[in-house]
Amino acid sequence: MKNPYFFGYGSLVNVSTHTYVDPRPARLSGWKRAWVQAEERGQAFLTAVRAPEFEIDGLVAAVPDADWVALDQREYAYERLAAAKSVTHDLPTGTDIQVYAVAPAVQHKTTPAYPVWMSYLDVVVQGYLRVFGEAGVAGFFETTDNWARPFVDDRADPKYPRAQVLSTSEQELVDHWLAQTAAERVMG
């Protein structure tokens, strides 16, 4: 049995946050990213949303022996969807690829907008920088919606459980791109 793969488009692009094997760049067509919120999480996080005219870069990686349990737990509040027909990759034809997305019915629509932890955004941007370079970071910001929300600067005491240490230049890159959005940066 061939291992299935997931398509990651947020923190899963940063291979320092997981141990899944055979990571490689890929592209998901017909989707883009958005910041959303769900009661189950209590803060904003990324999801993929259907958008026929868009494509997003990300990473595919194998899920050995189709053991989805740990990844499903990490991605709670999401549903896992078949995505093989929408992913451009260099894997053998017929590889099973799944993507996690938050169902619209689960997304919490109340205001004020839930915050995003900067430690989470840092992990995502660091992953894109390492895999796709600065152009990939620009692409991440350009193909993500719903920036108009608070971003809590928790860098001194990270709240994100898979937080990574960023270099000064990596932090400056995150800060530069975040300043180009409608985000409100607040101290944690």
C-alpha positions as CSV (number, residue, x, y, z in Angstrom):
1,M,0.0,0.0,0.0
2,K,1.4,3.4,-1.0
3,N,1.4,6.0,1.7
4,P,-1.2,8.8,1.4
5,Y,0.0,12.4,1.6
6,F,-1.4,15.6,3.0
7,F,-1.2,19.1,1.4
8,G,-0.1,21.7,4.0
9,Y,-0.6,25.4,3.4
10,G,0.1,26.9,6.8
11,S,2.2,25.7,9.7
12,L,2.6,22.3,8.1
13,V,4.8,23.9,5.4
14,N,7.4,24.4,8.2
15,V,8.9,21.0,8.5
16,S,10.4,21.9,11.9
17,T,6.8,21.5,13.3
18,H,6.4,17.9,12.3
19,T,8.1,14.6,11.5
20,Y,6.2,13.6,8.4
21,V,8.4,12.1,5.7
22,D,9.1,13.0,2.1
23,P,8.1,16.6,2.2
24,R,8.1,18.4,-1.2
25,P,6.7,21.6,-2.7
26,A,3.3,21.3,-4.4
27,R,0.5,23.6,-5.5
28,L,-3.2,23.4,-4.8
29,S,-5.5,24.8,-7.5
30,G,-9.0,26.1,-6.9
31,W,-8.3,27.2,-3.3
32,K,-6.9,30.1,-1.3
33,R,-6.2,30.6,2.4
34,A,-8.2,32.7,4.9
35,W,-7.9,33.5,8.6
36,V,-11.0,32.0,10.3
37,Q,-12.1,31.3,13.8
38,A,-14.0,28.4,15.3
39,E,-15.4,28.0,18.8
40,E,-13.3,24.9,19.3
41,R,-10.0,26.8,19.1
42,G,-10.7,30.3,20.6
43,Q,-8.2,32.0,18.3
44,A,-7.9,32.6,14.6
45,F,-6.1,30.1,12.4
46,L,-5.7,29.4,8.7
47,T,-8.0,27.4,6.5
48,A,-8.2,26.6,2.8
49,V,-11.3,28.0,1.1
50,R,-12.6,27.1,-2.3
51,A,-11.7,29.8,-4.8
52,P,-11.7,28.6,-8.5
53,E,-9.4,31.3,-9.8
54,F,-6.7,30.9,-7.2
55,E,-3.7,28.6,-6.6
56,I,-1.7,28.3,-3.4
57,D,1.7,26.9,-2.8
58,G,2.3,24.5,0.0
59,L,4.0,21.2,0.9
60,V,2.9,17.6,0.6
61,A,4.3,15.0,2.9
62,A,3.6,11.3,3.4
63,V,1.4,9.9,6.2
64,P,3.1,6.5,6.9
65,D,0.8,3.5,6.9
66,A,-2.2,5.9,6.4
67,D,-2.0,6.6,10.2
68,W,-4.0,9.9,10.2
69,V,-4.7,9.8,14.0
70,A,-1.9,12.2,15.1
71,L,-2.4,14.6,12.2
72,D,-6.2,14.6,12.7
73,Q,-5.7,15.5,16.3
74,R,-3.3,18.3,15.4
75,E,-5.8,19.6,12.8
76,Y,-8.8,19.4,15.1
77,A,-11.7,21.7,13.9
78,Y,-10.8,20.8,10.3
79,E,-12.2,18.2,8.1
80,R,-9.9,16.2,5.9
81,L,-10.9,16.3,2.2
82,A,-9.6,14.4,-0.9
83,A,-7.5,16.8,-3.0
84,A,-5.4,14.6,-5.3
85,K,-7.1,16.0,-8.5
86,S,-6.4,19.6,-7.4
87,V,-2.7,19.2,-6.4
88,T,0.2,19.7,-8.8
89,H,3.2,17.6,-7.5
90,D,6.0,15.4,-8.6
91,L,4.7,12.2,-6.9
92,P,3.6,9.1,-8.9
93,T,0.2,9.4,-10.6
94,G,-2.6,8.2,-8.4
95,T,-1.1,9.3,-5.1
96,D,-3.8,9.9,-2.5
97,I,-3.5,13.5,-1.3
98,Q,-5.8,15.0,1.4
99,V,-6.2,18.7,2.5
100,Y,-7.6,20.0,5.8
101,A,-10.2,22.7,5.6
102,V,-12.6,24.2,8.2
103,A,-16.2,23.7,7.1
104,P,-18.1,27.0,6.6
105,A,-20.8,25.9,9.1
106,V,-18.1,25.5,11.8
107,Q,-16.6,28.9,11.3
108,H,-17.5,31.4,14.0
109,K,-18.7,34.6,12.5
110,T,-19.1,36.9,15.5
111,T,-17.1,40.0,16.3
112,P,-14.8,41.1,17.5
113,A,-12.4,39.0,15.4
114,Y,-10.5,36.4,17.3
115,P,-6.7,37.2,17.4
116,V,-3.9,35.4,15.7
117,W,-0.7,34.6,17.7
118,M,2.4,36.1,16.1
119,S,4.2,32.9,17.1
120,Y,1.8,31.0,14.7
121,L,2.2,33.5,11.9
122,D,6.0,33.4,12.4
123,V,6.0,29.6,12.0
124,V,4.0,29.8,8.8
125,V,6.2,32.5,7.2
126,Q,9.4,30.8,8.2
127,G,8.2,27.6,6.5
128,Y,7.4,29.5,3.3
129,L,10.7,31.3,3.4
130,R,12.6,28.1,3.7
131,V,10.7,26.3,1.0
132,F,9.8,29.0,-1.5
133,G,12.1,32.0,-0.6
134,E,11.0,35.6,-0.3
135,A,8.7,35.3,-3.4
136,G,6.9,32.4,-1.6
137,V,6.4,34.7,1.5
138,A,4.9,37.4,-0.8
139,G,2.7,34.8,-2.4
140,F,1.5,33.6,1.0
141,F,0.4,37.1,2.0
142,E,-1.2,37.8,-1.4
143,T,-3.3,34.6,-1.4
144,T,-4.6,34.8,2.1
145,D,-7.8,36.7,3.1
146,N,-9.3,38.1,6.3
147,W,-6.2,40.0,7.7
148,A,-8.4,42.5,9.4
149,R,-8.1,41.2,12.9
150,P,-5.7,41.5,15.9
151,F,-2.3,39.8,15.8
152,V,-1.1,39.4,19.3
153,D,2.7,39.8,19.7
154,D,3.5,36.8,21.9
155,R,7.1,36.4,20.7
156,A,8.5,36.9,24.1
157,D,6.3,34.2,25.5
158,P,5.0,32.1,22.6
159,K,1.5,30.6,22.9
160,Y,1.6,28.5,19.8
161,P,2.6,25.0,20.8
162,R,5.0,24.5,17.9
163,A,6.6,27.9,18.0
164,Q,10.0,28.2,16.4
165,V,12.9,30.6,17.0
166,L,13.2,33.1,14.1
167,S,16.3,35.1,13.2
168,T,16.1,38.9,13.3
169,S,15.8,39.0,9.5
170,E,13.0,36.5,9.6
171,Q,11.1,38.5,12.2
172,E,11.7,41.7,10.1
173,L,10.3,39.9,7.0
174,V,7.1,38.8,8.9
175,D,6.7,42.4,10.3
176,H,7.2,44.0,6.9
177,W,4.5,41.9,5.2
178,L,2.1,42.1,8.1
179,A,2.4,45.9,8.0
180,Q,1.1,45.7,4.3
181,T,-2.2,44.1,5.5
182,A,-5.2,45.3,7.5
183,A,-4.0,43.5,10.6
184,E,-3.9,45.3,13.9
185,R,-0.7,44.4,15.8
186,V,-1.2,44.3,19.6
187,M,1.2,43.5,22.4
188,G,0.6,40.2,24.2
